[in-house]
Amino acid sequence: MTDTATRAAEQDAVRARLREEYLAPPAERPASSARGLHHTALLSQDVRRTIDFYQGVLEFPLTELIENRDYAGSSHFFFDIGNGNLLAFFDFPGLDLGPYAEVLGGLHHMAISVDPERWEHLQGKLDAAGVEYVVHSGVSIYFTDPDGARIELIADPLGEMYGHHVL
């Protein structure tokens, strides 16, 4: 067995042990203590560019634009991504923030569920805007926003992923 195959087999065994130890059958799971995701906050280099992309291209309505209470001169703004969930942004003018980087504890990507008809429509809008993307499994579009954050538009219903129930 190759080193890669050995590592894969070891990881499969670890996942199996973790599932056995922590994953209760759906009927036995307690209700979550959370009501839902209030908002996820990302960083924006340019407020107008971010609004143009998220409201103009992805059609997520801007719902509020206020000053950030923690940093004078900074904006805190929100987009409606459905089901009472918000995508928020901060800009930090005057701070020399580096480009997006994948780090432990950081954002890998954010998956946003859209109806299949909207998925195709938004794919066309990404094309028209010249946004490069990759389609995976016929239901996921992966791309980066203007600041480098990775976004996935997934046509699967909430609680499902590629034909598997995850909720």
Buried (B, 14 or more C-beta within 10 A) or exposed (E): EEEEEEEEEEEEEEEEEEEEEEEEEEEEEEEEEEEEEEBBBBBBBEBEBBBEBBBEBBBBEBBEEEEBEEBEEBBBBBBBBEEEBBBBBBBBEEEEEEEBEEEEEEBEEBEBBBEEEBBEEBBEBBEEEEBEBEEEEEBBBBBBBBBEBBBBBBBBEEEBBEEEEEE
